[in-house]
């Protein structure tokens, strides 16, 4: 990294990237900027994909460059100062457990992280003999936890109504131009959101994602690190009746850096899993993620987020939670009543998935050596009868080992070995959080890499995303402009033609609210790729769809259109952001 680092680091982080320089994709918010590291990830093999995403994840821990002051980092002085301020607010809540509540709130990926952290910190409190003080809210309710449901993210009023039911709120929202950093960490009395004198809104700028706009990845990981660090520090200082210190924050942040180093020491095996998962998707089979306890929540999160990101089928990548979940959900009964699409438990996996498994499917087990290994082995035996494509991701502490009878069931085991943490209070939970983050990194890499190999990514853009909320609708128009060089009006016209096909566009439809277009587009497939072919090759909607169906992959069809002889340049073949204004 340029200049001198202020803090000791566990890993080597990349130098500040091209995206930080003045003028780089200047018209775009940070969420929509592309990351130069992964510019050609669509051409990479499994090993290269893992290395590229490893480098992107390492950017989380970069220090702030003195010459580039527009982007705040975890180690920025202003960020650390804001974290310490927020910890002070959380301490006030924790000291009055009988009449206060901490609400973690968000939409989509951020809402699922809110759920995960509410579960984890309530378990911490339970271990201390204290009542739960955390709850969560997610746009669309509990069903959005296990299946993609982006539409409610557009309704702020629903979120405010739910927040006003809370007694005392620490709310976090991941909307706006911050690419996965919390856009607001608000400490508010109910009914006075964004107006109370106690409100705190740190300015934290994110970083371009490895897959442009996919804030479930690096942005989600950075959010997990940030919030867990400040919440755990608050618990520690209240328990010990001690002062908040920057040193305490830095100690915890470095444990997450170690998690990056430990996780990617297994890059070779992770790459093999990426390749296997990619093969399953290419053969129109499925990838199932079966995780114990909070690792199962990570699995559910990863599967649900593939649907809008890659236009995936609900079963393409799907997670299941093994273990007791009786006290996790706000309204589990309502969730179960939604039907098979929202199935997530061990019973659901055994009854609905296991009987239909084939040898083309991939099943990944996620557990720790501290889990019930007899239960793990029992389910592994059942799965092995259906498919040989099963692997395990197992977390252990130095000195712990898998029983031979279990280990031999898996053709490959990604064994993540963690050092013993000699920290009086927070060590057990730090290790839990490290394991969760490690699992998240691996699953994000596997599901992203598998879809790259399937041909769902062009350059580093998710061209086959679902157009299912206003953010994704705007992103679709912007992406069409980037790759074709056409005006916004032209791109919008063609996008609407694809959405409403076979009905002709009327002036009434053109003038309709974006919400109406989204309602129609949500259930449509290959909307953006179809529109791209229409714009690039002047195809009709039907002809574009036919060519996509006949192509080996979406990327192959689009790349051929971009490089067709005689095509006018429009946006650059290799640098689509040049015409992104």
C-alpha positions in Angstrom: 0.0 0.0 0.0 1.2 3.5 -0.8 2.5 5.5 2.2 3.0 4.3 5.7 0.4 2.2 7.5 -0.7 3.5 10.8 -1.9 0.2 12.3 -0.4 -3.3 12.5 -2.1 -5.6 10.0 -2.5 -9.4 9.8 -2.9 -9.6 6.0 -1.4 -7.7 3.0 -4.1 -5.5 1.5 -4.1 -4.4 -2.1 -2.9 -0.9 -3.0 -5.7 1.7 -3.4 -7.4 0.9 -6.7 -8.1 2.7 -9.9 -11.7 3.2 -8.7 -10.5 5.7 -6.1 -8.9 8.1 -8.5 -10.8 11.3 -9.4 -12.8 10.8 -12.6 -13.1 7.0 -12.5 -16.8 6.3 -13.5 -17.4 9.8 -12.0 -21.1 9.9 -12.9 -21.9 6.7 -10.9 -22.5 6.2 -7.2 -20.2 3.8 -5.4 -22.7 1.0 -5.6 -22.6 1.1 -9.3 -18.9 1.5 -9.9 -17.1 -1.6 -11.3 -14.0 -3.0 -9.5 -10.9 -3.1 -11.8 -9.7 -6.2 -10.0 -12.4 -8.4 -11.4 -12.8 -6.7 -14.8 -12.3 -10.0 -16.7 -13.7 -12.4 -14.1 -16.1 -13.7 -16.7 -13.1 -15.3 -18.5 -11.5 -16.7 -15.4 -11.3 -20.4 -14.3 -12.2 -21.5 -10.8 -8.8 -21.0 -9.4 -8.6 -17.5 -10.8 -12.1 -16.6 -9.6 -11.1 -17.5 -6.0 -8.0 -15.4 -6.2 -9.8 -12.4 -7.6 -12.6 -12.5 -5.0 -10.0 -13.0 -2.2 -8.3 -9.8 -3.3 -11.6 -8.0 -3.3 -12.4 -9.2 0.2 -9.0 -8.0 1.4 -9.9 -4.4 0.4 -12.2 -4.3 3.4 -9.1 -4.0 5.6 -7.3 -1.3 3.7 -6.3 1.8 5.5 -7.3 5.2 4.3 -4.8 6.7 1.8 -4.0 10.3 2.8 -4.1 11.4 -0.9 -7.5 9.9 -1.4 -9.9 11.2 1.2 -13.2 10.5 -0.4 -13.6 7.0 0.8 -13.7 6.0 4.5 -12.4 2.6 5.7 -12.7 0.5 8.8 -9.4 1.9 10.0 -10.3 5.5 9.2 -9.9 7.8 12.3 -13.4 9.2 11.7 -14.9 5.7 11.4 -13.3 4.5 14.6 -14.4 7.7 16.4 -18.0 7.1 15.2 -17.9 3.5 16.3 -16.8 4.6 19.8 -19.7 7.2 19.9 -22.2 4.5 18.9 -20.8 2.1 21.5 -21.6 4.7 24.1 -25.2 4.8 23.0 -25.5 1.0 23.0 -24.1 0.9 26.5 -27.0 3.0 27.7 -29.4 0.4 26.3 -27.6 -2.5 27.7 -27.6 -1.0 31.2 -31.4 -0.8 31.2 -32.4 -4.3 30.0 -35.9 -4.3 31.5 -37.4 -1.5 29.3 -35.2 -1.1 26.2 -34.7 -3.0 23.0 -32.1 -2.9 20.2 -33.6 -3.3 16.7 -31.4 -4.2 13.8 -33.2 -3.4 10.6 -32.6 -3.6 6.8 -33.8 -4.8 3.5 -32.6 -7.8 1.5 -29.1 -8.9 2.4 -28.8 -6.3 5.2 -32.1 -7.5 6.7 -30.8 -11.1 6.7 -27.6 -9.9 8.5 -29.8 -8.1 11.0 -31.5 -11.5 11.7 -28.2 -13.3 12.0 -26.8 -10.8 14.5 -30.0 -10.6 16.6 -29.8 -14.3 17.0 -26.1 -14.3 17.9 -26.3 -11.4 20.5 -29.4 -12.8 22.1 -27.5 -16.1 22.6 -24.7 -14.1 24.1 -27.1 -12.5 26.6 -28.7 -15.9 27.4 -25.3 -17.3 28.3 -24.9 -14.5 30.8 -28.3 -15.2 32.3 -29.9 -12.0 30.8 -33.1 -11.6 28.9 -32.9 -11.0 25.1 -32.5 -7.4 24.1 -32.1 -7.7 20.3 -34.7 -8.1 17.6 -34.7 -7.6 13.9 -36.8 -6.3 11.0 -36.5 -7.1 7.4 -38.4 -5.6 4.5 -41.1 -8.0 3.5 -41.1 -9.8 6.9 -39.7 -13.2 7.8 -40.4 -14.7 4.3 -37.7 -12.4 2.9 -35.2 -14.2 5.2 -35.5 -17.5 3.3 -36.6 -16.4 -0.2 -35.9 -13.4 -2.3 -38.5 -10.7 -2.0 -37.1 -7.3 -3.1 -40.3 -5.3 -3.7 -40.9 -4.3 -0.1 -37.4 -2.6 0.0 -39.1 0.2 -1.9 -41.6 1.0 0.9 -40.0 3.1 3.6 -43.4 3.7 5.3 -43.7 0.0 6.3 -40.3 0.1 7.9 -41.1 3.3 9.9 -44.4 1.8 11.1 -42.5 -1.3 12.4 -39.7 0.8 14.0 -42.3 2.9 15.9 -43.3 -0.2 17.7 -39.9 -0.5 19.3 -39.0 0.8 22.7 -35.5 1.9 21.9 -33.8 1.6 18.6 -30.4 1.0 17.1 -31.5 0.8 13.4 -29.2 0.2 10.5 -30.2 0.7 6.9 -28.2 -0.4 3.8 -29.8 1.7 1.1 -28.4 4.5 -0.9 -24.9 4.9 -2.4 -22.8 3.1 0.2 -22.5 -0.3 -1.2 -23.0 -2.4 1.9 -21.7 0.0 4.5 -24.5 1.0 6.9 -26.0 4.2 5.4 -27.3 5.1 8.8 -26.7 3.9 12.3 -29.4 5.6 14.2 -30.0 5.8 17.9 -33.6 7.0 18.2 -36.7 7.2 20.3 -39.7 5.7 18.5 -41.6 8.1 16.3 -38.7 10.5 15.9 -36.5 8.8 13.3 -33.8 11.0 11.9 -34.9 14.0 14.1 -33.8 13.1 17.6 -30.9 14.9 19.1 -29.4 11.5 19.8 -29.3 10.6 16.1 -25.9 9.5 14.7 -25.3 9.1 11.0 -21.7 8.3 10.2 -20.5 8.9 6.7 -19.0 5.6 5.6 -18.3 5.1 2.0 -18.0 1.6 0.6 -16.0 0.0 -2.2 -16.9 -1.4 -5.6 -17.9 -5.0 -5.4 -16.3 -7.9 -7.2 -19.5 -8.3 -9.1 -20.8 -4.8 -9.8 -23.6 -3.8 -7.4 -23.6 -7.1 -5.6 -23.5 -5.7 -2.1 -24.3 -9.1 -0.5 -20.6 -9.8 -0.9 -17.9 -7.4 0.4 -20.4 -4.8 1.6 -22.3 -7.4 3.6 -19.0 -8.7 5.1 -17.8 -5.2 6.0 -21.2 -4.5 7.7 -20.9 -7.7 9.7 -17.4 -6.8 10.8 -18.3 -3.3 11.7 -21.5 -4.0 13.7 -20.3 -7.0 15.5 -17.2 -5.2 16.5 -19.0 -2.2 18.0 -21.8 -4.3 19.6 -19.3 -6.8 21.1 -17.2 -4.0 22.5 -20.3 -2.5 24.1 -21.1 -5.7 25.8 -17.5 -6.2 27.0 -17.2 -2.7 28.4 -20.6 -2.9 30.2 -19.7 -6.3 31.6 -16.4 -5.1 32.9 -17.5 -1.6 33.7 -14.6 -0.3 31.7 -13.9 2.6 29.4 -14.3 2.3 25.6 -10.9 2.3 23.9 -9.6 2.3 20.4 -7.3 -0.5 21.3 -10.2 -2.8 22.1 -11.8 -2.0 18.7 -8.5 -2.7 16.9 -8.0 -6.0 18.7 -11.4 -7.3 17.5 -10.9 -5.9 13.9 -7.6 -7.8 13.6 -9.4 -11.1 14.5 -11.4 -10.6 11.4 -8.3 -10.0 9.3 -7.0 -13.3 10.7 -10.3 -14.9 9.5 -9.5 -13.7 6.0 -6.0 -15.2 6.2 -7.2 -18.5 7.7 -10.1 -18.9 5.2 -8.1 -18.3 2.0 -5.3 -20.6 3.1 -7.8 -23.2 1.7 -8.0 -21.5 -1.7 -7.2 -24.7 -3.6 -10.0 -26.7 -2.1 -12.4 -23.7 -2.4 -11.6 -23.6 -6.1 -12.4 -27.3 -6.5 -15.8 -26.6 -4.9 -16.4 -23.7 -7.2 -15.7 -25.9 -10.2 -18.0 -28.7 -8.9 -20.8 -26.3 -8.1 -20.4 -24.6 -11.5 -20.6 -28.0 -13.2 -23.9 -28.7 -11.4 -25.4 -25.5 -12.5 -24.1 -25.9 -16.1 -25.9 -29.3 -16.2 -29.1 -27.7 -14.9 -28.7 -29.4 -11.6 -28.6 -27.8 -8.1 -26.4 -26.8 -5.3 -27.7 -27.4 -1.7 -26.1 -25.8 1.3 -26.8 -27.7 4.6 -25.6 -25.8 7.7 -25.8 -26.3 11.4 -27.1 -23.4 13.6 -25.9 -20.0 12.5 -23.9 -21.5 9.6 -27.3 -22.6 8.4 -28.5 -19.0 8.5 -25.4 -18.1 6.4 -26.4 -20.9 3.9 -30.0 -19.6 3.7 -28.8 -16.0 3.1 -26.5 -17.1 0.3 -29.1 -19.1 -1.5 -31.8 -16.4 -1.2 -29.5 -13.7 -2.6 -28.6 -15.7 -5.7 -32.2 -15.3 -7.0 -32.1 -11.5 -7.7 -28.4 -11.4 -8.3 -28.2 -14.0 -11.0 -31.8 -14.5 -12.0 -31.5 -17.9 -10.4 -34.2 -20.5 -9.8 -35.0 -20.9 -6.1 -33.4 -24.3 -6.1 -30.2 -23.4 -8.1 -28.4 -22.6 -4.9 -30.5 -23.2 -1.7 -29.7 -23.2 1.9 -31.1 -25.2 4.9 -30.8 -24.7 8.6 -30.2 -27.7 10.8 -30.8 -27.5 14.5 -33.2 -25.8 16.9 -34.6 -22.6 15.5 -37.6 -22.3 17.8 -36.6 -18.9 19.2 -35.0 -17.4 16.1 -37.8 -16.0 14.0 -40.3 -13.3 14.7 -43.2 -15.1 13.1 -42.1 -18.6 12.3 -45.7 -19.9 12.0 -46.4 -17.4 9.3 -43.2 -18.4 7.5 -44.1 -22.1 7.5 -47.6 -21.3 6.2 -46.1 -19.8 3.1 -45.5 -23.2 1.5 -42.6 -25.2 0.0 -40.9 -22.2 -1.5 -40.1 -21.0 2.0 -39.0 -24.4 3.4 -35.7 -24.2 5.2 -35.5 -26.8 8.0 -33.8 -30.2 8.2 -37.2 -31.8 8.0 -37.9 -29.9 4.8 -34.6 -31.0 3.3 -35.2 -34.6 4.1 -38.8 -34.7 2.9 -38.6 -32.5 -0.2 -35.0 -32.4 -1.4 -33.4 -35.7 -0.4 -35.7 -37.9 -2.5 -35.0 -36.0 -5.7 -31.3 -35.6 -5.4 -29.3 -36.9 -8.3 -25.6 -37.4 -8.9 -25.5 -34.1 -10.8 -26.4 -32.1 -7.7 -23.8 -30.8 -5.3 -24.4 -30.9 -1.5 -22.2 -28.9 0.9 -22.3 -29.6 4.6 -21.4 -26.7 6.9 -20.7 -27.5 10.6 -18.2 -27.2 13.4 -16.5 -30.0 15.4 -18.6 -28.7 18.4 -21.9 -29.6 16.7 -23.7 -32.9 17.0 -21.4 -35.0 14.8 -23.6 -38.1 15.1 -26.4 -36.0 13.6 -24.1 -34.8 10.8 -23.0 -38.3 10.0 -26.5 -39.6 9.9 -27.6 -37.0 7.3 -24.4 -37.4 5.4 -25.0 -41.2 5.0 -28.5 -40.4 3.6 -27.2 -37.9 1.1 -24.3 -40.2 0.0 -26.9 -42.7 -1.1 -28.2 -40.2 -3.6 -25.1 -38.3 -4.8 -21.3 -38.6 -4.7 -20.9 -34.8 -5.2 -20.9 -33.9 -1.5 -18.3 -31.9 0.3 -17.9 -30.5 3.8 -16.8 -27.2 5.3 -15.8 -27.9 8.8 -14.5 -25.5 11.5 -12.4 -26.7 14.3 -10.1 -25.3 17.0 -6.5 -26.4 17.2 -6.5 -29.9 18.7 -9.9 -30.8 17.5 -10.4 -33.4 14.7 -13.2 -35.0 12.7 -14.0 -38.7 13.5 -12.6 -40.9 10.8 -16.1 -42.5 10.2 -17.4 -39.0 9.3 -14.5 -37.8 7.4 -14.4 -40.8 5.0 -18.0 -40.0 3.9 -16.8 -36.8 2.1 -14.7 -36.9 -1.0 -13.3 -33.5 0.1 -13.3 -31.6 3.4 -12.4 -27.9 3.6 -11.1 -27.9 7.1 -10.7 -24.5 8.7 -8.5 -24.7 11.8 -8.8 -21.8 14.2 -6.2 -20.9 16.9 -7.3 -20.8 20.5 -8.3 -17.3 21.6 -7.3 -16.5 25.2 -9.7 -13.5 25.6 -11.6 -13.5 28.9 -15.0 -12.4 27.9 -15.5 -12.1 24.2 -13.2 -14.9 22.9 -15.9 -17.5 22.4 -18.1 -15.2 20.4 -15.3 -13.7 18.4 -14.5 -17.2 17.2 -18.2 -17.8 16.4 -18.2 -14.6 14.4 -14.9 -15.5 12.6 -16.4 -18.9 11.6 -19.6 -17.2 10.3 -17.6 -14.7 8.3 -15.3 -17.4 6.9 -18.3 -19.4 5.9 -19.9 -16.4 4.3 -16.8 -15.6 2.3 -16.6 -19.2 1.0 -20.3 -19.5 0.1 -20.3 -16.1 -1.6 -17.2 -17.2 -3.6 -18.7 -20.6 -4.5 -22.2 -19.3 -5.5 -20.7 -16.4 -7.4 -18.0 -18.5 -9.1 -20.5 -21.2 -10.1 -22.7 -18.6 -11.8 -19.7 -17.0 -13.5 -18.8 -20.5 -14.9 -22.4 -20.9 -16.0 -22.1 -17.7 -18.0 -24.3 -15.4 -16.0 -21.8 -12.6 -15.7 -20.5 -10.3 -18.5 -17.2 -8.6 -17.6 -18.0 -8.2 -13.9 -21.7 -7.2 -14.3 -24.7 -9.3 -13.2 -26.4 -9.0 -16.5 -29.1 -11.6 -15.8 -30.4 -10.0 -12.5 -34.0 -9.9 -11.6 -35.6 -6.5 -12.3 -37.6 -6.7 -9.1 -37.4 -3.3 -7.3 -36.6 0.3 -8.1 -32.9 0.0 -7.4 -32.6 -3.0 -9.8 -34.8 -1.3 -12.4 -32.5 1.8 -12.4 -29.4 -0.5 -12.6 -30.9 -2.3 -15.6 -31.3 1.0 -17.5 -27.8 2.0 -16.6 -26.3 -1.3 -17.6 -27.9 -1.1 -21.0 -26.4 2.4 -21.5 -23.0 1.1 -20.5 -22.8 -1.7 -22.9 -24.6 -0.1 -25.9 -23.8 3.6 -25.8 -27.5 4.4 -26.4 -29.3 7.2 -24.7 -31.2 6.6 -21.4 -34.5 7.2 -23.3 -33.7 4.6 -25.9 -32.6 2.0 -23.3 -35.7 2.6 -21.2 -37.9 2.2 -24.2 -36.4 -1.2 -25.2 -36.4 -2.3 -21.6 -40.1 -1.7 -21.4 -40.7 -3.4 -24.7 -39.0 -6.5 -23.2 -40.9 -6.3 -20.0 -44.4 -6.0 -21.6 -43.8 -8.2 -24.6 -45.9 -9.5 -26.4 -48.2 -6.5 -25.7 -47.3 -3.3 -27.6 -46.2 -0.3 -25.6 -48.9 2.3 -25.2 -48.5 5.9 -24.1 -50.3 4.9 -20.9 -47.8 2.2 -20.2 -44.8 4.5 -20.9 -46.2 7.1 -18.5 -46.9 4.5 -15.7 -45.1 4.5 -12.4 -41.9 2.5 -12.2 -43.6 0.3 -9.6 -46.0 -1.0 -12.3 -43.1 -1.9 -14.6 -41.4 -3.7 -11.7 -44.6 -5.6 -10.9 -44.7 -7.0 -14.4 -40.9 -7.5 -14.7 -40.5 -9.4 -11.4 -41.7 -12.7 -12.8 -39.9 -12.3 -16.2 -36.6 -14.0 -17.0 -33.6 -12.8 -19.0 -35.0 -9.3 -19.2 -31.7 -7.4 -19.3 -29.9 -9.9 -21.7 -32.8 -9.8 -24.1 -32.8 -6.0 -24.1 -29.1 -5.9 -24.6 -29.4 -8.1 -27.7 -32.2 -5.9 -29.0 -30.1 -2.8 -28.7 -26.8 -4.3 -29.9 -28.1 -6.2 -32.9 -31.5 -4.5 -33.6 -33.3 -7.8 -33.0 -37.0 -8.0 -32.2 -37.8 -9.1 -28.6 -38.8 -12.6 -29.9 -35.7 -13.0 -32.0 -33.4 -11.9 -29.1 -35.1 -14.4 -26.8 -34.7 -17.2 -29.4 -31.0 -16.5 -29.7 -30.5 -16.5 -25.9 -32.3 -19.9 -25.7 -30.1 -21.3 -28.4 -26.9 -20.0 -27.0 -24.6 -22.1 -24.8 -24.6 -19.3 -22.2 -25.9 -15.8 -21.7 -22.4 -14.4 -21.6 -21.5 -16.2 -24.8 -24.4 -14.7 -26.7 -23.8 -11.2 -25.4 -20.1 -11.3 -25.9 -20.6 -12.4 -29.5 -23.0 -9.5 -30.0 -20.6 -7.0 -28.5 -17.8 -8.2 -30.8 -19.8 -8.7 -34.0 -18.1 -7.5 -37.2 -19.2 -4.1 -38.2 -20.8 -3.1 -34.9 -20.4 0.5 -34.1 -18.3 1.1 -31.0 -20.9 2.7 -28.7 -19.6 1.8 -25.3 -16.2 0.3 -25.2 -16.0 -3.5 -25.7 -13.7 -3.7 -22.7 -14.5 -0.6 -20.8 -18.3 -0.1 -20.7 -18.1 2.5 -18.0 -16.7 5.1 -20.4 -20.2 5.8 -21.7 -22.0 5.4 -18.4 -23.1 9.0 -18.0 
